[in-house]
Amino acid sequence: MACLRAIFRTLAQQHSRCLAAGSLDVAAEQTLVAAGSRIAAWWRPSGSRAFSAAPQDSGESISVTFKDEKDGTEQTVRVAIGKSLLEAAHENEIELEGACEGSLACSTCHVIVEDQDYYDRLPEPDDDENDMLDLAFGLTDTSRLGCQVVASKELDGLVVRIPGATRNMAVDGFRPKPH
């Protein structure tokens, strides 16, 4: 488990270094991204969810509100039961990074659950999620990773805040979100 996570982190670090040096052409970038995606798709540690783990054919959905601390915007969206908040954010063009594509190798999809009651309805974060949360910018008592929060009926009406910056230690240290 740790070995494959280390491989994914190494790919992410190499990708970041090449981009920073301006030495990564489009084909090389696509190769690195594809390799990381293949690893993430092939390996799923038990108990963790990379994007959706549950079937999504029920047709049921819940309401989730995303509040962006960076610009103060709020957007309420319908999220299918079984989808992660990260997946829902991407589908609705909400700026929630998810650099590792939900493989629990970064903290860039960090969200803050606004209501303690809703936070208490979530399953406890596992050790892998807690390890990544320790690296998150603006960590709070109700912080979670968006890739690990999966829509369920109990979460209808959930409100989460997206911190105004991210910290991705696995890739390139602290960096503010681009505007």
C-alpha positions as CSV (number, residue, x, y, z in Angstrom):
1,M,0.0,0.0,0.0
2,A,2.7,2.5,1.0
3,C,4.8,1.5,-1.9
4,L,2.2,2.3,-4.5
5,R,1.3,5.6,-2.8
6,A,5.1,6.4,-2.9
7,I,5.1,5.7,-6.7
8,F,2.1,7.9,-7.3
9,R,3.7,10.7,-5.2
10,T,7.0,10.3,-7.2
11,L,5.1,10.7,-10.5
12,A,3.3,13.8,-9.1
13,Q,6.6,15.3,-8.0
14,Q,8.3,14.6,-11.3
15,H,5.3,16.2,-13.1
16,S,5.5,19.3,-11.0
17,R,9.3,19.7,-11.4
18,C,9.1,19.4,-15.1
19,L,6.3,21.9,-15.3
20,A,8.2,24.4,-13.2
21,A,11.3,24.0,-15.3
22,G,9.3,24.3,-18.5
23,S,10.8,21.1,-19.7
24,L,7.6,19.0,-20.0
25,D,6.1,18.8,-23.5
26,V,2.5,17.8,-24.0
27,A,3.2,14.2,-24.8
28,A,5.4,13.7,-21.7
29,E,2.7,15.3,-19.6
30,Q,0.0,13.0,-21.0
31,T,2.3,10.0,-20.3
32,L,2.9,11.0,-16.7
33,V,-0.8,11.7,-16.0
34,A,-1.9,8.5,-17.7
35,A,0.6,6.5,-15.7
36,G,-0.7,8.0,-12.4
37,S,-4.3,7.4,-13.5
38,R,-3.5,3.7,-14.3
39,I,-1.9,3.2,-10.9
40,A,-4.8,4.9,-9.2
41,A,-7.4,2.8,-11.1
42,W,-5.5,-0.5,-10.6
43,W,-4.9,-0.1,-6.9
44,R,-7.6,0.8,-4.4
45,P,-6.7,0.2,-0.8
46,S,-9.5,-1.4,1.2
47,G,-11.6,1.1,3.0
48,S,-10.7,4.1,0.9
49,R,-12.6,5.5,-2.0
50,A,-11.1,7.1,-5.0
51,F,-14.0,9.1,-6.3
52,S,-17.2,7.0,-6.3
53,A,-17.2,3.6,-4.6
54,A,-20.9,3.0,-4.5
55,P,-23.2,2.3,-7.4
56,Q,-24.7,5.5,-8.9
57,D,-27.7,4.1,-10.7
58,S,-30.3,4.8,-8.0
59,G,-31.2,8.2,-9.6
60,E,-31.4,9.7,-6.1
61,S,-29.5,12.9,-5.2
62,I,-28.9,15.3,-2.4
63,S,-28.3,19.0,-2.1
64,V,-24.8,20.2,-1.3
65,T,-23.6,23.8,-1.0
66,F,-20.0,24.7,-1.7
67,K,-18.7,28.0,-0.3
68,D,-15.5,29.2,-1.8
69,E,-13.5,31.2,0.8
70,K,-11.3,32.7,-1.9
71,D,-14.0,34.7,-3.7
72,G,-17.0,34.3,-1.4
73,T,-19.1,32.5,-3.9
74,E,-21.7,29.9,-3.0
75,Q,-23.0,27.2,-5.3
76,T,-25.7,24.6,-4.4
77,V,-25.7,21.5,-6.6
78,R,-27.4,18.2,-6.7
79,V,-25.1,15.3,-6.0
80,A,-26.0,11.7,-6.9
81,I,-26.1,9.3,-4.0
82,G,-22.7,7.4,-4.0
83,K,-20.7,10.3,-5.6
84,S,-17.8,12.0,-3.8
85,L,-17.8,15.7,-3.2
86,L,-14.7,16.0,-5.3
87,E,-16.4,14.3,-8.2
88,A,-19.5,16.5,-7.8
89,A,-17.3,19.6,-7.6
90,H,-15.6,18.7,-10.9
91,E,-18.8,17.9,-12.6
92,N,-20.2,21.3,-11.7
93,E,-17.1,23.3,-12.4
94,I,-16.5,24.1,-8.8
95,E,-12.8,24.9,-8.1
96,L,-11.8,22.0,-5.8
97,E,-8.4,20.8,-7.0
98,G,-8.0,17.1,-6.3
99,A,-4.4,16.8,-7.6
100,C,-4.2,13.1,-7.0
101,E,-7.5,12.3,-8.6
102,G,-9.0,11.0,-5.3
103,S,-6.3,8.4,-4.6
104,L,-5.6,9.8,-1.1
105,A,-2.1,11.0,-2.0
106,C,-2.6,14.8,-1.4
107,S,-4.8,17.2,0.6
108,T,-5.9,19.5,-2.3
109,C,-9.6,18.5,-2.1
110,H,-9.7,19.6,1.6
111,V,-13.2,20.9,2.6
112,I,-14.6,22.1,5.9
113,V,-18.0,20.9,7.0
114,E,-19.8,23.9,8.3
115,D,-22.2,22.1,10.7
116,Q,-21.0,19.8,13.4
117,D,-24.2,17.8,13.1
118,Y,-23.4,16.9,9.5
119,Y,-19.8,16.2,10.3
120,D,-20.9,13.7,12.9
121,R,-23.0,11.9,10.3
122,L,-19.9,11.1,8.3
123,P,-18.0,7.9,8.8
124,E,-14.8,8.4,10.8
125,P,-11.8,9.3,8.6
126,D,-9.3,6.4,8.3
127,D,-5.6,6.7,9.0
128,D,-4.7,7.4,5.4
129,E,-7.2,10.3,5.2
130,N,-6.0,11.7,8.6
131,D,-2.4,11.5,7.3
132,M,-3.3,13.7,4.3
133,L,-5.5,16.0,6.4
134,D,-2.4,16.8,8.6
135,L,-0.9,18.4,5.5
136,A,-4.0,20.5,4.6
137,F,-4.1,24.3,4.7
138,G,-6.4,25.7,7.3
139,L,-7.2,22.4,9.0
140,T,-10.2,22.5,11.4
141,D,-12.0,20.1,13.7
142,T,-14.6,19.5,10.9
143,S,-12.1,19.1,8.0
144,R,-12.4,16.2,5.5
145,L,-11.1,15.4,2.1
146,G,-13.7,15.9,-0.6
147,C,-12.7,12.6,-2.3
148,Q,-13.7,10.7,0.9
149,V,-17.0,12.3,1.6
150,V,-19.6,10.3,-0.3
151,A,-23.2,11.5,-0.8
152,S,-25.8,9.7,1.2
153,K,-29.4,10.5,2.2
154,E,-28.2,11.6,5.7
155,L,-26.1,14.4,4.1
156,D,-28.9,16.2,2.2
157,G,-28.4,19.9,2.8
158,L,-24.7,19.6,3.6
159,V,-22.7,22.8,3.4
160,V,-18.9,22.8,3.0
161,R,-16.3,25.5,2.7
162,I,-13.4,25.3,0.3
163,P,-10.3,26.9,1.9
164,G,-8.8,29.9,0.0
165,A,-5.5,28.1,-0.6
166,T,-4.2,24.5,-0.8
167,R,-1.1,22.9,0.4
168,N,0.2,19.9,-1.6
169,M,3.3,18.6,0.2
170,A,3.4,15.6,-2.1
171,V,3.8,17.8,-5.2
172,D,5.4,21.2,-4.5
173,G,4.8,22.5,-1.0
174,F,2.4,25.4,-0.2
175,R,0.9,27.3,-3.1
176,P,-2.2,29.5,-3.3
177,K,-5.0,28.5,-5.6
178,P,-4.8,30.2,-9.0
179,H,-7.5,32.8,-9.7
